[in-house]
Amino acid sequence: MSTPRDDDALSWDGDDDPTLDVGENRVLDPDQPEPLQPEPLRPEPRSTSADPGPRAPGGDSAHTEVAAVEDEAARAPLGNVGLVGIGMIAATFLLFAIGWLVAGFRLRDLGLPIPDVTVLALTIGAALAPLVWFVTVLALTRTWRTWQRFLLLILGILLLVPWPFLSLGASA
């Protein structure tokens, strides 16, 4: 059982002010008008073509509703699983960039008959490729479905594996 002194620690001065009560038990003064509540914003459905053309009255409402649902699904936030997945893929691309740098500098030390400037330029380009792929996919696929974005990111992981790093190994 709590004492009034214990309850004081959980309240602010003025909590019992009746003007702050917005619950069901609120008593409205009949002389004052009801406060205005803003209407919730509803996004207007976007048309997929530049010229939607004339519409028959009440003819294409099902298509409009489907398009509105698809737009809302595309604008929905990723959620926890999606954010963790994006983070893991970003870490993979960062490790790939480091792998390309290490492999490029190891290839330069092998004494290949290629000028050092060329090897350095190719190493920098190869190291930037995973980072550019990641940022480009995220920037260009904002309105795409989540699984499509992940599919392109996984395709980038498969294409940009630092094979020279893996083939040379850690001891080379």
ZATORMI-224575 format. One record per atom (N, C-alpha, C, CB): x, y, z. Coordinates in steps of 0.02 Angstrom, whole numbers, padded with zeros to 5 digits, always signed. Glycine has a CB too. Layout:
// residues N
XYZ...
***
This chain:
// residues 172
+00042-00058+00000+00000+00000+00000+00044+00061+00000-00048+00000+00060+00030+00108-00043+00072+00168-00048+00042+00224-00005+00079+00191-00121+00086+00264+00018+00065+00322+00058+00061+00382+00013+00114+00335+00116+00026+00434+00033+00023+00495-00009+00092+00523-00022-00021+00547+00025+00138+00513+00024+00206+00539+00014+00240+00502-00043+00247+00532+00079+00228+00437-00050+00256+00399-00105+00226+00421-00172+00245+00324-00095+00162+00436-00173+00130+00459-00233+00154+00528-00255+00055+00460-00224+00177+00568-00209+00202+00634-00227+00264+00630-00272+00219+00674-00164+00303+00577-00265+00363+00570-00307+00345+00556-00380+00407+00515-00279+00284+00532-00392+00264+00514-00460+00219+00565-00492+00230+00448-00459+00212+00623-00463+00167+00674-00490+00202+00741-00493+00103+00678-00449+00175+00785-00534+00199+00852-00541+00150+00899-00507+00209+00871-00616+00175+00956-00488+00131+01006-00458+00083+01030-00512+00171+01065-00428+00019+01026-00499-00031+01048-00547-00060+00991-00587-00001+01097-00593-00044+00927-00570-00072+00871-00606-00147+00865-00598-00040+00807-00584-00173+00891-00544-00244+00885-00531-00284+00943-00562-00257+00883-00456-00253+00982-00604-00287+01038-00638-00339+01009-00686-00236+01083-00675-00403+01026-00679-00455+00996-00722-00449+01017-00796-00523+01015-00696-00415+01072-00811-00410+01093-00882-00361+01049-00920-00388+01166-00886-00318+01011-00885-00270+00968-00918-00298+00899-00933-00208+00962-00876-00355+00882-00906-00384+00817-00916-00415+00812-00986-00437+00802-00862-00390+00766-01026-00415+00757-01094-00446+00689-01103-00360+00769-01145-00458+00654-01049-00485+00586-01054-00559+00585-01067-00470+00548-00991-00589+00527-01058-00660+00517-01071-00704+00555-01022-00677+00443-01068-00679+00568-00962-00719+00599-00910-00718+00676-00915-00694+00578-00842-00694+00702-00970-00688+00774-00978-00757+00805-00983-00646+00791-01041-00767+00859-00946-00831+00894-00947-00822+00957-00988-00855+00911-00874-00864+00964-01039-00859+01023-01082-00908+01076-01057-00875+01005-01156-00884+01137-01060-00927+01194-01043-00973+01207-01102-00884+01258-01025-01038+01210-01092-01083+01218-01149-01075+01286-01184-01155+01211-01127-01045+01335-01150-01036+01400-01180-00976+01402-01227-01027+01452-01127-00928+01356-01217-00868+01355-01259-00876+01305-01315-00805+01339-01216-00853+01322-01376-00858+01275-01432-00808+01218-01424-00848+01311-01499-00822+01163-01457-00777+01105-01458-00713+01125-01494-00811+01043-01492-00653+01109-01467-00591+01126-01501-00586+01088-01568-00531+01110-01457-00559+01122-01618-00553+01092-01684-00496+01042-01685-00541+01147-01737-00508+00986-01715-00458+00934-01724-00438+00932-01797-00485+00864-01699-00373+00932-01812-00354+00928-01883-00369+00860-01911-00279+00944-01891-00388+00860-01975-00402+00797-02009-00336+00762-02024-00443+00809-02073-00334+00696-02020-00272+00661-02038-00258+00670-02112-00277+00585-02020-00194+00678-02127-00174+00688-02197-00176+00621-02234-00103+00719-02201-00205+00623-02292-00207+00564-02334-00169+00579-02398-00281+00543-02350-00119+00537-02414-00081+00551-02475-00124+00539-02537-00018+00507-02479-00116+00584-02585-00152+00576-02648-00117+00523-02689-00156+00643-02686-00155+00479-02720-00123+00427-02761-00088+00458-02822-00174+00375-02784-00028+00434-02834+00010+00458-02891-00007+00416-02952+00086+00456-02877-00010+00449-03009-00021+00410-03070+00046+00386-03095-00058+00452-03125+00046+00328-03128+00108+00299-03151+00128+00326-03219+00102+00224-03154+00083+00360-03254+00101+00387-03319+00096+00463-03317+00054+00358-03375+00126+00495-03366+00125+00568-03368+00055+00594-03383+00175+00594-03419+00018+00560-03427-00049+00582-03445-00099+00527-03426-00053+00598-03521-00135+00537-03370-00180+00484-03349-00239+00475-03396-00205+00498-03281-00256+00525-03435-00312+00518-03482-00378+00527-03447-00309+00450-03517-00432+00530-03487-00498+00539-03457-00519+00475-03420-00550+00558-03510-00555+00486-03365-00578+00429-03326-00653+00427-03327-00552+00433-03254-00678+00368-03328-00750+00360-03324-00771+00370-03252-00772+00289-03350-00830+00399-03241-00851+00411-03173-00859+00345-03135-00915+00451-03171-00821+00338-03081-00825+00279-03039-00799+00215-03071-00895+00268-03018-00761+00221-03124-00740+00162-03160-00676+00130-03136-00732+00178-03230-00627+00168-03112-00561+00141-03098-00543+00150-03024-00510+00175-03141-00592+00146-02980-00577+00158-02909-00537+00101-02879-00642+00168-02870-00546+00040-02901-00508-00017-02874-00434-00010-02891-00535-00084-02902-00419+00012-02952-00349+00023-02972-00318+00078-02930-00345+00040-03047-00355+00132-02918-00330+00187-02879-00316+00165-02807-00380+00245-02879-00360+00124-02778-00349+00100-02710-00288+00055-02707-00411+00063-02685-00278+00012-02756-00220-00032-02757-00156+00009-02763-00225-00083-02816-00157+00060-02806-00098+00103-02813-00084+00140-02748-00109+00153-02871-00136+00163-02714-00126+00198-02650-00096+00151-02598-00192+00228-02625-00118+00089-02596-00091+00041-02548-00018+00026-02565-00133-00024-02548-00002+00020-02629+00067+00007-02649+00112+00066-02631+00071-00007-02724+00088+00128-02641+00127+00187-02623+00140+00189-02548+00091+00250-02645+00089+00173-02508+00098+00172-02435+00147+00118-02415+00031+00162-02400+00146+00061-02447+00192+00007-02431+00263+00027-02450+00173-00058-02467+00271+00063-02504+00338+00085-02524+00366+00138-02477+00337+00112-02596+00322+00178-02448+00344+00231-02403+00352+00207-02331+00297+00288-02405+00331+00147-02316+00334+00121-02248+00408+00115-02226+00298+00053-02242+00422+00129-02163+00491+00122-02140+00512+00049-02141+00498+00151-02069+00578+00039-02140+00605-00029-02146+00588-00073-02087+00679-00025-02154+00591-00049-02028+00581-00090-01969+00648-00115-01943+00535-00149-01985+00645-00149-01887+00707-00171-01853+00745-00222-01894+00690-00199-01786+00712-00271-01921+00746-00323-01959+00779-00294-02021+00697-00380-01978+00744-00250-02055+00772-00219-02115+00832-00176-02099+00719-00177-02149+00829-00138-02044+00886-00096-02025+00946-00137-02006+00867-00050-01968+00935-00192-01969+00991-00236-01951+01020-00268-02014+00968-00291-01901+00977-00289-02060+01001-00318-02123+01042-00268-02164+00942-00343-02164+01018-00206-02168+01055-00154-02204+01123-00143-02170+01015-00088-02208+01123-00142-02105+01186-00133-02068+01235-00189-02081+01173-00127-01994+01211-00251-02082+01255-00307-02095+01282-00305-02167+01218-00374-02083+01241-00287-02213+01264-00282-02282+01313-00225-02290+01204-00272-02330+01301-00168-02255+01349-00113-02257+01416-00134-02228+01321-00052-02219+01416-00172-02174+01478-00196-02145+01514-00243-02193+01465-00232-02078+01476-00284-02228+01506-00329-02278+01540-00290-02334+01454-00376-02307+01506-00238-02358+01536-00197-02411+01597-00160-02385+01484-00147-02438+01596-00138-02324+01655-00105-02295+01714-00153-02289+01638-00075-02225+01700-00214-02269+01753-00265-02266+01779-00282-02336+01728-00328-02231+01735-00283-02384+01757-00295-02453+01803-00239-02477+01697-00301-02500+01787-00177-02460+01829-00121-02480+01898-00127-02449+01797-00053-02460+01900-00146-02386+01965-00156-02352+02003-00214-02384+01955-00169-02276+01967-00267-02401+01998-00325-02435+02028-00306-02502+01947-00380-02444+01993-00265-02540+02020-00243-02605+02082-00200-02595+01967-00203-02644+02083-00157-02544+02142-00116-02531+02202-00160-02513+02129-00066-02474+02192-00206-02467+02247-00250-02446+02272-00291-02504+02224-00296-02388+02226-00319-02544+02246-00360-02601+02284-00319-02653+02184-00393-02633+02262-00257-02664+02296-00215-02713+02367-00198-02693+02257-00152-02724+02376-00183-02629+02443-00167-02606+02487-00229-02604+02441-00135-02536+02459-00287-02593+02498-00349-02597+02518-00364-02669+02458-00408-02568+02473-00350-02717+02490-00362-02787+02546-00315-02809+02428-00352-02831+02547-00255-02783+02599-00208-02801+02667-00232-02776+02584-00138-02771+02668-00266-02719+02730-00291-02691+02755-00355-02725+02722-00303-02618+02715-00386-02766+02735-00448-02799+02782-00436-02858+02674-00485-02823+02788-00375-02880+02833-00359-02935+02805-00377-03003+02898-00395-02925+02741-00365-03014+02710-00378-03078+02735-00328-03130+02633-00375-03072+02736-00346-03194+02759-00300-03246+02707-00247-03264+02779-00340-03309+02675-00218-03214+02625-00165-03224+02650-00104-03185+02552-00187-03199+02645-00045-03214+02669+00015-03177+02632+00023-03111+02660+00078-03220+02668+00049-03061+02639+00058-02994+02579+00105-02995+02692+00083-02947+02581+00155-03038+02525+00203-03042+02461+00167-03064+02542+00261-03090+02468+00122-03111+02410+00084-03135+02382+00040-03081+02429+00043-03196+02426+00005-03045+02403-00039-02991+02370+00002-02937+02462-00079-02962+02398+00061-02921+02368+00103-02869+02299+00129-02891+02415+00163-02854+02292+00150-02953+02228+00175-02977+02175+00119-02977+02235+00204-03048+02195+00059-03000+02148+00003-03000+02130-00018-02929+02178-00056-03038+02178-00014-02883+02164-00031-02813+02114+00017-02783+02229-00031-02772+02122+00081-02795+02076+00131-02768+02007+00122-02799+02102+00203-02781+02004+00110-02865+01940+00098-02898+01905+00036-02872+01950+00093-02972+01944-00017-02861+01914-00079-02835+01891-00071-02763+01965-00137-02840+01926-00031-02724+01906-00020-02655+01844+00023-02650+01964+00012-02615+01835+00069-02697+01776+00112-02696+01714+00078-02725+01790+00175-02735+01723+00026-02766+01666-00007-02799+01613-00033-02750+01691-00064-02841+01631-00069-02696+01578-00092-02650+01541-00034-02616+01608-00137-02596+01577+00019-02599+01545+00076-02566+01498+00112-02614+01598+00124-02539+01520+00120-02676+01478+00154-02726+01416+00111-02741+01518+00166-02791+01425+00046-02745+01367+00001-02757+01316+00009-02702+01390-00072-02763+01338+00007-02639+01293+00011-02582+01254+00077-02582+01332+00004-02517+01289+00132-02589+01256+00198-02588+01210+00206-02648+01309+00254-02586+01231+00183-02705+01190+00190-02766+01125+00149-02760+01230+00168-02828+01130+00089-02736+01070+00047-02729+01022+00079-02679+01088-00025-02706+01047+00103-02623+01003+00134-02574+00972+00198-02600+01041+00147-02509+01010+00237-02638+00984+00300-02663+00933+00291-02720+01042+00344-02686+00946+00245-02764+00903+00238-02823+00842+00193-02812+00944+00211-02879+00841+00155-02758+00785+00109-02748+00744+00128-02687+00812+00038-02739+00738+00191-02673+00699+00213-02615+00626+00193-02618+00704+00288-02607+00597+00195-02677+00526+00180-02684+00513+00107-02700+00496+00224-02738+00565+00066-02706+00557-00004-02721+00537-00042-02659+00622-00032-02752+00516-00103-02668+00500-00146-02612+00565-00167-02577+00460-00209-02636+00558-00185-02514+00617-00202-02473+00653-00263-02501+00596-00215-02401+00618-00313-02523+00651-00373-02548+00689-00359-02612+00600-00428-02559+00665-00311-02652+00701-00294-02714+00767-00258-02697+00657-00250-02759+00764-00215-02647+00826-00180-02626+00877-00230-02601+00810-00128-02572+00854-00277-02558+00900-00327-02531+00927-00372-02586+00865-00369-02477+00886-00387-02636+00909-00428-02691+00967-00395-02728+00852-00443-02740+00961-00330-02742+01015-00294-02775+01077-00289-02731+00992-00224-02796+01067-00279-02667+01125-00276-02621+01161-00343-02618+01103-00255-02551+01124-00398-02616+01155-00464-02614+01189-00479-02680+01103-00518-02598+01161-00456-02736+01194-00464-02800+01261-00427-02800+01148-00437-02857+01263-00368-02770+01326-00331-02763+01376-00368-02721+01313-00264-02734+01353-00401-02668+01399-00441-02627+01430-00497-02668+01362-00470-02565+01389-00529-02709+01415-00584-02750+01463-00560-02804+01358-00623-02782+01450-00502-02832+01491-00476-02887+01557-00445-02863+01453-00426-02926+01557-00417-02804+01614-00377-02782+01658-00411-02729+01590-00313-02755+01656-00477-02726+01699-00514-02679+01772-00500-02698+01684-00591-02681+01814-00484-02649+01885-00470-02665+01924-00535-02676+01918-00430-02607+01918-00562-02738+01950-00626-02753+02026-00625-02746+01932-00647-02823+02061-00572-02764+02133-00573-02753+02152-00580-02679+02165-00509-02781+02114-00550-02635+02127-00556-02564+02117-00628-02542+02082-00509-02524+02063-00659-02566+02049-00727-02546+02098-00777-02577+01978-00746-02567+02121-00764-02637+02167-00811-02669+02239-00803-02645+02166-00802-02744+02259-00743-02625+02326-00733-02599+02332-00757-02528+02345-00659-02604+02278-00754-02491+02280-00776-02421+02313-00725-02376+02317-00843-02415+02318-00741-02313+02344-00693-02263+02420-00693-02261+02317-00710-02195+02453-00744-02287+02525-00748-02280+02564-00721-02339+02545-00819-02270+02531-00704-02393+02566-00683-02454+02595-00614-02448+02520-00684-02512
***
